[in-house]
Amino acid sequence: MEKNNKQKVKSSWRLVIVLSIFFFAVVLIQDVVRESLLVHSELKAFSNNLKDEIEDSVQEKVELRIYDIESFIEQSQSQQQQHLFSTINSVHAALNKSSELLSTETDPILRDELIATTASYATDDILHEYYLIDTDGIMYFDGKLLSEVSIDISSITDVLNSNYYQTLITNILASPEQKGTVNAYILEGSLVTEFKIVGYLIEGTDYIVLTQGASEDFLENQVSNYFSRFGQLYQDADNEILVFRSSGEIIFHNNEDNIGENINTIFASESLQQNVLEAIEISTVGFLIEDVASISIDISDIGYYEYITEADLGIYIIENTDGYNVLLDEFGSNNMAKVIMILVPVYIVLTLLLLVIVRKILKNIKLSEQVFKEEEELYKTLANNTDNFIIITNKQGDIRYLNDLARITIYDDVKEEPINLDQLMVEEDGFKVLIGIENNHYIKYTVLPINYNSQESDLYIINDVTEKVKKERELEALTLQDDLTKLGNRRQMIKDYTEYVLPQIQDGNKGFIVMMDLDNFKSANDSFGHGFGDEVLITISNIFHEVISTNLKVYRVGGDEFAVLATNTTQNTLLSILRKLRNKISNHKYRHDIDISFSGGLVEISIKNAKRRLSDYYEQADDLLYIAKKEGKGITKI
């Protein structure tokens, strides 16, 4: 055992060394990982800040160009109106002259002259269309058909359900300058086209001359002129600028060779190209970035786009990030260098400290072994110089240690064949008896929980009281008979078990113990008094005396409790005897009318464990008796 404990001490210290090294390694690894993650986190944060700055910059550039283009479109719309009025001025002047010359003529003559003048200008000016209507909404000349007509146009509406001709007439009549303009959205085939219509009231008449033009055609021409000088307006050497239609047609690009091509010549990624076209289709704005792995720190080229619906123009500017990625690389290298400069000296110090700890632990192993050996020798000396038996068992009762006195007196084979202490300890006459090599010993003992050989154990300090018991028995006149019933008492029962029953069992004969309790005795005793109760107990005891023999003994062990020890019989025979006793007791004519019987619990005393204590069987039979009483009384549980 000494060797085993020493091995455990050594193993424990070795484990401390291994755990210390493991702890150092874990600290080192987690520190390296933590610092790496911290550097990566700082680098990622720096990268995100740079990315935000790039996005703000490229978004600002796109919004600036969008603002310029929207301002240009607004100016173009105003210019279209001015252009149309400028075009119709000469026709209006000629018609005013004709009206002045024919002011004395009838209306039909005046109208024919005005139609003829309008037709003349319409025929000569193939780029514009001129129309003649009156204030009631009747058209007399159609500049598109170049023919005289008579059509009521006052109720004509566009796709927005706007009565645009009537609105134009109202605007002209309300204008101090007797001129007006209106926008109409007219369905041509499957497309809706915006038209701007302008007109003048001919002086001294109810007739109006007007002309119209498609806004889209005018704007397209203006946009073409604008983007022809777009590259001169914005010299973005570091940025890639792309202007395109929703169809994918490129209107402007830094590389002039791409103008007029489709955007698939610019975007190598089909997914990015598709994203741009889908974004334009739903008129959105935002950033478009080539897909990169999420763990990457490098910043990919960032593009921002906006789409102008009314002009069908998308602007996409791409910011080159090569310079920013160089900054990221320098930032990461500098941070990692600082971390290495700080951590390496720390790791060296920790390594030296670990070596010191290991040396101290190895020294403590030797000291622990020395202390353990000295303590064990001291405990053995104390245990072997006492008049008590010193026994140590595990929690199952198996003996693990005996002092010298216990070895020579009780048992000396514990190393080769451990035995359970219960096999050596029985109960007799109310005393614990320890079975020895030559003699049995009456004992008293104290049990203390201890740790022995690294296991939870029990320390038995046993005092041999054999001589004391013998003297007490010589001095005491111990009665073995119950005074009232003349049956044997509990002491007699223990004596008979030890001296007669136990040897019978050891020889292979059967034995039984029965615990009995009178049913309804308490109520009879309470109702008719203790004198009558004593009469009942004496009567029942006399019935028991009739069956007492060498192989069957009855004892009074309590107030109305009795016990039976039986040998050389069978269980069925014993049950038959108990039934006859119960019938006699129940059918007996007592001085008062009472219903009395008994319940019982029967246990066989097993030959398989000859040294088992009487108290064990006693408790088992008592438990069965309790069950019998609970289940209805007047029965014997087996």
LUMTORVEX-963229 format. One line per 8 residues: number of its first residue (from 0); their letters; for each residue x, y, z of C-alpha. Coordinates in nm, 4 decimals. Example, Ala and Ser with C-alpha at 12.3 -4.5 7.8 and 13.67 -1.06 7.14 Angstrom:
<rs>
0	as	1.2300 -0.4500 0.7800  1.3670 -0.1060 0.7140
</rs>
This chain:
<rs>
0	meknnkqk	0.0000 0.0000 0.0000  0.2889 0.2301 0.0764  0.4184 0.1779 -0.2749  0.0763 0.2369 -0.4259  0.0305 0.5688 -0.2420  0.3770 0.6846 -0.3411  0.2967 0.6092 -0.7030  -0.0190 0.8137 -0.6737
8	vksswrlv	0.1748 1.1054 -0.5247  0.4264 1.0879 -0.8090  0.1472 1.0612 -1.0661  -0.0282 1.3610 -0.9153  0.2853 1.5762 -0.9319  0.3602 1.4595 -1.2847  0.0065 1.5566 -1.3766  0.0712 1.9008 -1.2266
16	ivlsifff	0.3787 1.9358 -1.4498  0.1872 1.8250 -1.7603  -0.1022 2.0571 -1.6782  0.1389 2.3462 -1.6200  0.3020 2.2911 -1.9586  -0.0383 2.2487 -2.1188  -0.1619 2.5666 -1.9493  0.1448 2.7561 -2.0740
24	avvliqdv	0.0883 2.6245 -2.4267  -0.2818 2.7184 -2.4154  -0.1996 3.0679 -2.2869  0.0632 3.1084 -2.5581  -0.1667 2.9855 -2.8349  -0.4689 3.1845 -2.7205  -0.2497 3.4950 -2.6869  -0.1136 3.4535 -3.0400
32	vresllvh	-0.4634 3.3880 -3.1747  -0.6063 3.6820 -2.9793  -0.3377 3.9211 -3.1032  -0.3772 3.7923 -3.4596  -0.7530 3.8431 -3.4398  -0.6992 4.1874 -3.2897  -0.4605 4.2873 -3.5693  -0.7038 4.1433 -3.8225
40	selkafsn	-0.9913 4.3313 -3.6547  -0.8004 4.6595 -3.6595  -0.7029 4.6010 -4.0210  -1.0645 4.5189 -4.1064  -1.1831 4.8367 -3.9307  -0.9216 5.0421 -4.1169  -1.0291 4.8745 -4.4417  -1.3953 4.9531 -4.3702
48	nlkdeied	-1.3126 5.3177 -4.2964  -1.1215 5.3444 -4.6232  -1.4048 5.1762 -4.8053  -1.6554 5.4221 -4.6547  -1.4389 5.7129 -4.7668  -1.4112 5.5678 -5.1175  -1.7860 5.5106 -5.1353  -1.8551 5.8669 -5.0170
56	svqekvel	-1.6119 6.0013 -5.2763  -1.7457 5.8034 -5.5703  -2.1065 5.8708 -5.4666  -2.0329 6.2439 -5.4493  -1.8800 6.2342 -5.7976  -2.1818 6.0521 -5.9425  -2.4309 6.2854 -5.7716  -2.2387 6.5893 -5.9021
64	riydiesf	-2.2600 6.4639 -6.2601  -2.6266 6.3676 -6.2111  -2.6969 6.7207 -6.0902  -2.5259 6.8667 -6.3981  -2.7182 6.6368 -6.6327  -3.0548 6.7042 -6.4644  -2.9845 7.0802 -6.4854  -2.9011 7.0392 -6.8506
72	ieqsqsqq	-3.2246 6.8418 -6.9115  -3.4271 7.1099 -6.7337  -3.2628 7.3763 -6.9481  -3.3247 7.1644 -7.2582  -3.6959 7.1420 -7.1799  -3.7117 7.5199 -7.1506  -3.5124 7.5558 -7.4720  -3.7585 7.3306 -7.6582
80	qqhlfsti	-4.0441 7.5647 -7.5657  -3.8419 7.8670 -7.6772  -3.7495 7.6887 -7.9997  -4.1135 7.6103 -8.0809  -4.2256 7.9696 -8.0174  -3.9347 8.0962 -8.2287  -4.0399 7.8627 -8.5103  -4.4053 7.9698 -8.5055
88	nsvhaaln	-4.3325 8.3453 -8.4788  -4.2929 8.3968 -8.8567  -4.6120 8.2021 -8.9326  -4.7994 8.3977 -8.6654  -4.6770 8.7298 -8.8099  -4.7901 8.6352 -9.1617  -5.1315 8.5278 -9.0340  -5.1712 8.8519 -8.8368
96	kssellst	-5.0942 9.0464 -9.1600  -5.3535 8.8468 -9.3541  -5.6120 8.9063 -9.0776  -5.5407 9.2798 -9.0892  -5.5826 9.2990 -9.4686  -5.9055 9.0979 -9.4675  -6.0608 9.2484 -9.1599  -6.3616 9.3755 -9.3625
104	etdpilrd	-6.4238 9.0446 -9.5347  -6.6624 8.7731 -9.4230  -6.5414 8.4943 -9.1963  -6.5347 8.2238 -9.4653  -6.3114 8.4363 -9.6833  -6.0803 8.5174 -9.3897  -6.0670 8.1513 -9.2866  -5.9745 8.0367 -9.6387
112	eliattas	-5.6928 8.2908 -9.6517  -5.5616 8.1821 -9.3119  -5.5743 7.8151 -9.4187  -5.3862 7.8967 -9.7383  -5.1140 8.0890 -9.5514  -5.0718 7.8115 -9.2903  -5.0527 7.5453 -9.5658  -4.7876 7.7460 -9.7490
120	yatddilh	-4.5589 7.7592 -9.4442  -4.6233 7.3959 -9.3583  -4.5278 7.2853 -9.7084  -4.2077 7.4883 -9.7151  -4.0888 7.3893 -9.3586  -4.0532 7.0134 -9.3620  -3.9027 7.0078 -9.0091  -4.2133 7.1459 -8.8385
128	eyylidtd	-4.5870 7.0922 -8.8429  -4.8351 7.3836 -8.8302  -5.2054 7.3599 -8.7419  -5.4968 7.6067 -8.7634  -5.7862 7.5799 -8.5142  -6.0492 7.8124 -8.3715  -6.1319 7.8868 -8.0093  -6.4240 7.6411 -8.0228
136	gimyfdgk	-6.1836 7.3527 -8.0817  -6.2445 7.3021 -8.4577  -5.9306 7.2171 -8.6597  -5.9203 7.3573 -9.0154  -5.5685 7.2630 -9.1236  -5.3705 6.9529 -9.0231  -4.9965 7.0154 -9.0558  -4.9119 6.6480 -9.0284
144	llsevsid	-5.1430 6.5508 -9.3182  -5.0820 6.8844 -9.5024  -5.4511 6.9036 -9.5818  -5.7570 7.1150 -9.5090  -5.9909 6.9497 -9.2573  -6.2886 7.0288 -9.0361  -6.2510 6.8251 -8.7155  -6.3746 6.8902 -8.3612
152	issitdvl	-6.0672 6.8324 -8.1422  -6.2052 6.9912 -7.8230  -6.2771 6.6551 -7.6589  -5.9551 6.4708 -7.7559  -5.7574 6.3384 -7.4509  -5.4122 6.1844 -7.3998  -5.3143 5.8721 -7.1982  -5.3440 6.0765 -6.8778
160	nsnyyqtl	-5.7044 6.1567 -6.9742  -5.6062 6.5229 -7.0146  -5.8120 6.7313 -7.2656  -5.4912 6.8966 -7.3790  -5.6261 7.0962 -7.6804  -5.8988 7.2514 -7.4650  -5.6359 7.3263 -7.1976  -5.4164 7.4986 -7.4579
168	itnilasp	-5.7087 7.7149 -7.5827  -5.7906 7.8148 -7.2236  -5.4241 7.9037 -7.1523  -5.3986 8.1165 -7.4690  -5.7215 8.3062 -7.4045  -5.6125 8.3712 -7.0437  -5.2642 8.4924 -7.1447  -5.2035 8.8696 -7.1795
176	eqkgtvna	-4.9669 8.7820 -7.4653  -5.2368 8.5612 -7.6210  -5.0029 8.2624 -7.6393  -4.9796 7.9369 -7.4492  -4.8232 7.5943 -7.4169  -4.9275 7.2481 -7.3004  -4.7685 6.8998 -7.2644  -4.9492 6.5976 -7.4038
184	yilegslv	-4.8654 6.2278 -7.3583  -4.9833 6.0509 -7.6703  -4.9806 5.6770 -7.7371  -4.8035 5.6003 -8.0666  -4.8139 5.2288 -8.1314  -4.7081 5.0682 -7.8021  -4.5078 5.3671 -7.6792  -4.6161 5.6851 -7.5010
192	tefkivgy	-4.4505 5.9989 -7.6423  -4.4421 6.3362 -7.4706  -4.5325 6.6266 -7.7022  -4.4954 6.9965 -7.6291  -4.7590 7.2082 -7.8114  -4.7402 7.5922 -7.8407  -4.9834 7.8317 -8.0054  -5.0718 8.1978 -8.0753
200	liegtdyi	-5.4142 8.3669 -8.1102  -5.4307 8.5452 -8.4509  -5.5041 8.9112 -8.3820  -5.8610 9.0245 -8.4421  -5.9878 8.6672 -8.4983  -6.1032 8.3549 -8.3137  -5.8364 8.1462 -8.4858  -5.5199 7.9967 -8.3333
208	vltqgase	-5.2063 7.8825 -8.5100  -5.0014 7.6156 -8.3310  -4.7074 7.3788 -8.3718  -4.5796 7.0806 -8.1754  -4.2675 6.8693 -8.1246  -4.1760 6.5425 -7.9512  -3.9811 6.6194 -7.6326  -3.7848 6.2944 -7.6598
216	dflenqvs	-3.6543 6.3743 -8.0066  -3.5474 6.7210 -7.8987  -3.3874 6.5948 -7.5769  -3.2054 6.3172 -7.7622  -3.0471 6.5678 -7.9927  -2.9472 6.7915 -7.7029  -2.8047 6.4953 -7.5047  -2.5932 6.3880 -7.8012
224	nyfsrfgq	-2.4467 6.7374 -7.8215  -2.3891 6.7408 -7.4430  -2.2012 6.4114 -7.4271  -1.9914 6.4960 -7.7290  -1.8066 6.7362 -7.4960  -1.8610 6.5375 -7.1689  -1.5009 6.4143 -7.1613  -1.3722 6.7723 -7.1777
232	lyqdadne	-1.5923 6.8715 -6.8800  -1.4719 6.5906 -6.6488  -1.1107 6.4823 -6.6647  -1.1153 6.1847 -6.4191  -0.7857 6.0136 -6.4857  -0.8164 5.7838 -6.1798  -1.1848 5.6979 -6.2271  -1.3706 5.5050 -6.4913
240	ilvfrssg	-1.6886 5.6844 -6.6056  -1.9644 5.4991 -6.7902  -2.2888 5.6535 -6.9244  -2.5387 5.4176 -7.0875  -2.8993 5.3558 -7.1825  -3.1310 5.0993 -7.0251  -3.0804 4.8928 -7.3403  -2.7115 4.8641 -7.2478
248	eiifhnne	-2.5884 5.1019 -7.5190  -2.2821 5.2992 -7.4035  -2.3208 5.6770 -7.4513  -1.9876 5.7737 -7.2946  -1.6760 5.5950 -7.1683  -1.3176 5.6984 -7.0939  -1.2180 5.4714 -7.3780  -1.3807 5.6216 -7.6874
256	dnigenin	-1.3645 5.2851 -7.8655  -1.6395 5.1579 -7.6321  -1.8892 5.4349 -7.7161  -2.1815 5.2865 -7.9067  -2.1024 4.9344 -7.7826  -2.2984 4.7327 -7.5217  -2.2007 4.7348 -7.1527  -2.0936 4.3699 -7.1748
264	tifasesl	-1.7712 4.5040 -7.3274  -1.7048 4.6866 -6.9955  -1.8231 4.4343 -6.7333  -1.6300 4.1086 -6.7458  -1.8685 3.9678 -6.4847  -2.2075 3.8695 -6.6320  -2.3640 3.8866 -6.2830  -2.2437 4.2462 -6.2364
272	qqnvleai	-2.3693 4.3406 -6.5822  -2.7086 4.1858 -6.5034  -2.7206 4.3666 -6.1667  -2.6655 4.7022 -6.3389  -2.9440 4.6434 -6.5914  -3.1866 4.5160 -6.3240  -3.1085 4.8167 -6.1038  -3.1814 5.0499 -6.3944
280	eistvgfl	-3.5049 4.8669 -6.4722  -3.6432 4.9444 -6.1238  -3.4833 5.2924 -6.1154  -3.2614 5.2287 -5.8120  -2.9319 5.3762 -5.6971  -2.6451 5.2218 -5.5093  -2.3064 5.0550 -5.5070  -2.1977 4.7675 -5.7257
288	iedvasis	-1.8872 4.5737 -5.6195  -1.7333 4.2631 -5.7713  -1.7882 3.9566 -5.5469  -1.4901 3.8846 -5.3161  -1.4363 3.6416 -5.0262  -1.5700 3.7840 -4.6999  -1.2412 3.7133 -4.5201  -1.0465 3.9301 -4.7634
296	idisdigy	-0.9147 4.2597 -4.6318  -0.8285 4.4069 -4.9744  -1.0766 4.6574 -5.1155  -1.2124 4.5747 -5.4605  -1.2852 4.8493 -5.7112  -1.6038 5.0260 -5.6003  -1.8656 5.1505 -5.8422  -2.1671 5.3724 -5.7756
304	yeyitead	-2.4529 5.4308 -6.0169  -2.7670 5.6371 -6.0554  -3.0307 5.6262 -6.3234  -3.2231 5.9240 -6.4673  -3.5579 5.7860 -6.5782  -3.6778 6.0834 -6.7818  -3.3585 6.0851 -6.9881  -3.3040 5.7040 -6.9882
312	lgiyiien	-2.9463 5.7600 -6.8746  -2.7429 5.5602 -6.6222  -2.4150 5.6929 -6.4834  -2.1670 5.4534 -6.3303  -1.8317 5.5693 -6.1893  -1.5720 5.3147 -6.0737  -1.3093 5.4167 -5.8178  -0.9717 5.2472 -5.8554
320	tdgynvll	-0.8553 5.1168 -5.5144  -0.4989 5.0012 -5.5856  -0.3527 5.2899 -5.3876  -0.5785 5.2187 -5.0919  -0.4766 4.8523 -5.0848  -0.1115 4.9556 -5.0621  -0.2039 5.1590 -4.7522  -0.3792 4.8526 -4.6059
328	defgsnnm	-0.0718 4.6332 -4.6575  0.1535 4.8872 -4.4873  -0.0895 4.9258 -4.1955  -0.1095 4.5473 -4.1420  0.2693 4.5003 -4.1589  0.3337 4.7798 -3.9095  0.0764 4.6447 -3.6616  0.2132 4.2899 -3.6765
336	akvimilv	0.5689 4.4133 -3.6239  0.4606 4.6000 -3.3093  0.2864 4.2888 -3.1744  0.5952 4.0713 -3.2295  0.8215 4.3243 -3.0563  0.5951 4.3157 -2.7479  0.5060 3.9437 -2.7302  0.8430 3.7759 -2.7914
344	pvyivltl	1.0087 3.9112 -2.4702  0.6944 3.8182 -2.2744  0.7039 3.4612 -2.4055  1.0725 3.4282 -2.3140  1.0000 3.5376 -1.9563  0.7034 3.2948 -1.9327  0.9212 3.0071 -2.0576  1.1875 3.0751 -1.7946
352	lllvivrk	0.9172 3.0962 -1.5283  0.7772 2.7584 -1.6399  1.1215 2.5985 -1.6075  1.1532 2.7306 -1.2518  0.8070 2.5930 -1.1660  0.8927 2.2470 -1.3053  1.2142 2.2329 -1.0992  1.0244 2.3289 -0.7844
360	ilknikls	0.7618 2.0632 -0.8513  1.0249 1.7895 -0.8973  1.1808 1.8902 -0.5670  0.8394 1.8799 -0.3979  0.7806 1.5264 -0.5275  1.0793 1.4049 -0.3287  0.9736 1.6009 -0.0211  0.6172 1.4659 -0.0437
368	eqvfkeee	0.7425 1.1072 -0.0626  0.9564 1.1637 0.2466  0.6703 1.3194 0.4444  0.4314 1.0449 0.3369  0.6712 0.7732 0.4477  0.7299 0.9353 0.7869  0.3576 0.9862 0.8513  0.2728 0.6278 0.7559
376	elyktlan	0.5376 0.4902 0.9890  0.4033 0.7093 1.2694  0.0432 0.5922 1.2138  0.1504 0.2274 1.2073  0.3458 0.2710 1.5321  0.0436 0.4297 1.7021  -0.1939 0.1615 1.5716  0.0298 -0.1239 1.6823
384	ntdnfiii	0.0786 0.0150 2.0312  -0.2815 0.0180 2.1431  -0.5026 -0.2357 2.3209  -0.7770 -0.1878 2.0610  -0.8357 -0.3660 1.7340  -0.7769 -0.1169 1.4485  -0.9519 -0.2154 1.1255  -0.9969 -0.0121 0.8040
392	tnkqgdir	-1.2589 -0.1143 0.5454  -1.3834 0.0349 0.2203  -1.7423 0.1585 0.2008  -1.8558 -0.1942 0.1026  -1.7104 -0.3367 0.4260  -1.4122 -0.5173 0.2695  -1.1163 -0.5162 0.5106  -0.8152 -0.3192 0.3803
400	ylndlari	-0.5970 -0.2880 0.6939  -0.5586 -0.4509 1.0394  -0.3143 -0.3583 1.3138  -0.0870 -0.6265 1.4598  -0.3284 -0.7104 1.7433  -0.6169 -0.7625 1.5010  -0.4015 -0.9804 1.2742  -0.2991 -1.2264 1.5431
408	tiyddvke	-0.6422 -1.2311 1.7086  -0.8966 -1.2087 1.4258  -0.7700 -1.2482 1.0721  -0.4282 -1.2500 0.9061  -0.4924 -1.3019 0.5348  -0.6178 -0.9605 0.4247  -0.3648 -0.9090 0.1445  -0.4294 -1.2308 -0.0433
416	epinldql	-0.8011 -1.2810 0.0199  -0.9901 -0.9711 0.1480  -1.2943 -1.0534 0.3605  -1.5989 -0.8465 0.4501  -1.6167 -0.7322 0.8129  -1.9837 -0.8385 0.8301  -1.8642 -1.1998 0.7993  -1.6635 -1.1597 1.1202
424	mveedgfk	-1.9168 -0.9565 1.3196  -2.2458 -1.1004 1.4514  -2.4946 -0.9982 1.7223  -2.5434 -1.2022 2.0390  -2.7353 -1.1212 2.3565  -2.7491 -0.7552 2.2625  -2.3739 -0.7400 2.2067  -2.1666 -0.7285 1.8907
432	vligienn	-1.9479 -1.0381 1.8676  -1.6275 -1.0429 1.6618  -1.5390 -1.3944 1.5460  -1.1685 -1.4591 1.6108  -0.9194 -1.7179 1.4998  -0.9493 -1.9135 1.8281  -1.2237 -1.7379 2.0319  -1.5109 -1.4976 1.9786
440	hyikytvl	-1.4897 -1.1517 2.1345  -1.7622 -0.9282 2.2718  -1.6853 -0.5789 2.1438  -1.7820 -0.2132 2.1406  -1.6564 0.0020 1.8563  -1.6479 0.3481 1.7016  -1.6610 0.4094 1.3239  -1.4962 0.7175 1.1684
448	pinynsqe	-1.5083 0.8097 0.7984  -1.1567 0.8541 0.6566  -0.9673 0.8532 0.3265  -0.7374 0.5532 0.3017  -0.5218 0.4840 0.0003  -0.7099 0.7604 -0.1873  -1.0464 0.5920 -0.1272  -1.3379 0.6772 0.0984
456	sdlyiind	-1.3130 0.4280 0.3859  -1.4266 0.3568 0.7450  -1.1943 0.3355 1.0450  -1.3130 0.0897 1.3138  -1.1653 0.1428 1.6609  -1.2782 -0.1773 1.8381  -1.2607 -0.2286 2.2147  -1.2591 -0.5933 2.3371
464	vtekvkke	-1.5138 -0.6107 2.6246  -1.5257 -0.9903 2.6499  -1.3962 -1.0060 3.0072  -1.6324 -0.7280 3.1134  -1.9339 -0.9097 2.9677  -1.8375 -1.2332 3.1382  -1.8100 -1.0591 3.4717  -2.1432 -0.8827 3.4218
472	relealtl	-2.3108 -1.2122 3.3386  -2.1652 -1.3709 3.6476  -2.2885 -1.0798 3.8610  -2.6288 -1.0331 3.6991  -2.9073 -1.2786 3.7353  -3.0476 -1.2436 3.3883  -3.4098 -1.3569 3.3590  -3.4941 -1.5369 3.0380
480	qddltklg	-3.8716 -1.5716 3.0983  -4.1594 -1.3258 3.0617  -4.3244 -1.2866 3.4046  -4.6841 -1.2605 3.2776  -4.7008 -1.5206 3.0014  -4.4219 -1.7575 3.1173  -4.2989 -1.7530 2.7559  -3.9328 -1.6925 2.6693
488	nrrqmikd	-3.8363 -1.3235 2.6331  -3.6088 -1.1532 2.3785  -3.2900 -1.2616 2.5640  -3.4105 -1.6212 2.5572  -3.4790 -1.5862 2.1863  -3.1239 -1.4604 2.1180  -2.9779 -1.7361 2.3352  -3.1835 -2.0083 2.1601
496	yteyvlpq	-3.0872 -1.8677 1.8188  -2.7155 -1.8685 1.9052  -2.7020 -2.1978 2.0893  -2.9593 -2.4065 1.9064  -3.0972 -2.2592 1.5836  -2.7698 -2.1353 1.4354  -2.5881 -2.4702 1.4750  -2.8904 -2.6425 1.3155
504	iqdgnkgf	-2.8715 -2.4072 1.0168  -2.4961 -2.4573 0.9875  -2.5581 -2.8316 0.9739  -2.7890 -2.7848 0.6744  -3.1291 -2.7960 0.8450  -3.4074 -2.5483 0.7653  -3.5008 -2.2720 1.0050  -3.7728 -2.0042 1.0200
512	ivmmdldn	-3.8508 -1.6926 1.2176  -4.2062 -1.5571 1.2557  -4.2979 -1.2161 1.3959  -4.6597 -1.1938 1.5255  -4.8742 -0.9039 1.6454  -5.2255 -0.9403 1.8001  -5.5049 -0.7814 1.5961  -5.7540 -0.5538 1.7782
520	fksandsf	-5.5833 -0.6135 2.1156  -5.5344 -0.2442 2.1846  -5.9069 -0.1651 2.1404  -5.9993 -0.4523 2.3774  -5.7407 -0.3376 2.6312  -5.8662 0.0229 2.6130  -6.2338 -0.0796 2.6335  -6.2217 -0.3321 2.9201
528	ghgfgdev	-5.9108 -0.2343 3.1115  -5.5576 -0.3638 3.1520  -5.6683 -0.6420 3.3848  -5.8795 -0.7920 3.1104  -5.5934 -0.7313 2.8669  -5.3594 -0.9356 3.0867  -5.6208 -1.2170 3.0963  -5.6265 -1.2209 2.7152
536	litisnif	-5.2449 -1.2312 2.6939  -5.2291 -1.5199 2.9445  -5.5034 -1.7120 2.7562  -5.3262 -1.6654 2.4201  -4.9886 -1.7604 2.5768  -5.1427 -2.0823 2.7105  -5.2568 -2.1624 2.3545  -4.8993 -2.0996 2.2361
544	hevistnl	-4.7637 -2.3290 2.5122  -4.9614 -2.6163 2.3582  -4.7444 -2.6136 2.0421  -4.4049 -2.5403 2.2008  -4.1574 -2.8243 2.1381  -3.7877 -2.8822 2.0863  -3.8153 -2.7596 1.7243  -4.0640 -2.4770 1.7824
552	kvyrvggd	-4.0271 -2.1995 2.0385  -4.2620 -1.9029 2.1064  -4.1410 -1.5803 2.2707  -4.3072 -1.2661 2.3957  -4.0915 -0.9802 2.2585  -4.3212 -0.6821 2.3309  -4.6615 -0.5811 2.4731  -4.8781 -0.7786 2.2270
560	efavlatn	-4.5895 -0.8911 2.0024  -4.4671 -1.2505 1.9837  -4.1972 -1.4350 1.7877  -4.1463 -1.7934 1.6746  -3.8174 -1.9781 1.6004  -3.8702 -2.3105 1.4206  -3.6271 -2.5744 1.2910  -3.6489 -2.9196 1.1329
568	ttqntlls	-3.9827 -2.8377 0.9709  -4.1174 -2.7124 0.6396  -4.2724 -2.3816 0.5541  -4.6123 -2.5387 0.4806  -4.6121 -2.7271 0.8131  -4.5287 -2.4084 0.9987  -4.8037 -2.2152 0.8152  -5.0514 -2.4924 0.9109
576	ilrklrnk	-4.9554 -2.4611 1.2784  -4.9989 -2.0798 1.2585  -5.3481 -2.1194 1.1069  -5.4533 -2.3579 1.3864  -5.3217 -2.1158 1.6500  -5.5075 -1.8259 1.4846  -5.8347 -2.0249 1.4778  -5.8034 -2.1236 1.8454
584	isnhkyrh	-5.7355 -1.7642 1.9475  -6.0217 -1.6275 1.7348  -6.2763 -1.8904 1.8495  -6.1912 -1.8801 2.2201  -6.4733 -1.7560 2.4506  -6.3306 -1.4633 2.6404  -6.4949 -1.2947 2.9401  -6.6000 -1.0125 2.7136
592	didisfsg	-6.7129 -1.0323 2.3538  -6.4018 -0.9375 2.1520  -6.2730 -1.0132 1.8010  -5.9055 -1.0987 1.8354  -5.6531 -1.2733 1.6118  -5.2946 -1.2124 1.4972  -5.1011 -1.1084 1.1839  -4.7576 -1.2452 1.1046
600	glveisik	-4.4455 -1.2177 0.8904  -4.2458 -1.5348 0.8089  -3.8801 -1.5436 0.6881  -3.6642 -1.8466 0.6129  -3.3181 -1.8456 0.7772  -3.0936 -1.9175 0.4785  -2.8145 -2.1772 0.4891  -2.6278 -1.9740 0.2277
608	nakrrlsd	-2.5049 -1.7249 0.4885  -2.4644 -1.9094 0.8191  -2.3073 -1.6132 0.9963  -2.5903 -1.3746 0.9222  -2.7153 -1.1872 1.2278  -3.0492 -1.2646 1.3970  -3.1375 -0.8949 1.3850  -3.1349 -0.9057 1.0020
616	yyeqaddl	-3.3965 -1.1838 0.9942  -3.5876 -1.0199 1.2783  -3.6163 -0.6936 1.0796  -3.7216 -0.8747 0.7604  -3.9984 -1.0641 0.9419  -4.1068 -0.7428 1.1157  -4.1311 -0.5662 0.7760  -4.3520 -0.8487 0.6422
624	lyiakkeg	-4.5671 -0.8252 0.9589  -4.6184 -0.4551 0.8916  -4.7316 -0.5352 0.5358  -4.9752 -0.8026 0.6661  -5.1301 -0.5539 0.9101  -5.1643 -0.2984 0.6326  -5.3276 -0.5437 0.3923  -5.6094 -0.6471 0.6239
632	kgitki	-5.4804 -0.8308 0.9335  -5.5383 -1.1971 1.0221  -5.2841 -1.3140 0.7603  -4.9219 -1.4251 0.7501  -4.6945 -1.2686 0.4839  -4.4047 -1.4801 0.3578
</rs>
